Amino acid sequence: MAVKPLIEKGDNNRVENRVKREIKWAQLFFCSLWFIGAVLIFVLYQTDSLSSGFPVPRIIGWIYDLFGIVIGSVIQILVTGLGIFTSFSKKPVG
C-alpha cells in the first residue's frame, strides 16, 4: 500500500491534515502559577524551610492532610503539568 504525500508536486494550493497550535492563555497562566506554587512548597518542605503553618486553599489543604506534603505536592505538579500541556490544543487549518 503506497503512502500518499501530504502535498503533491505542483499542487501548492492543496493542504491536507494540517494543524495549528492554539494556546489557551488563561489556562496556561493559572496552571503555571499553580505549578510554581506546588514546586515551591515541595522544595521548601524538602529543605526544612517550610513553616508549620502555611496558607493554602482549603481543597489543597485537604489533599495535604490526606496524602501528606510530598505526595500532595507531586499530585499538584502532575495535574498542573497536564493543564499546561493541554493548554496547547491543536486546531485544524482550512
Secondary structure by P-SEA (a helix, b strand, c coil): cbbbbcccccccccccbbbbbbbaaaaaaaaaaaaaaaaaaaaaaaaccccccccccaaaaaaaaaccaaaaaaaaaaaaaaaaaacbbbbbcc
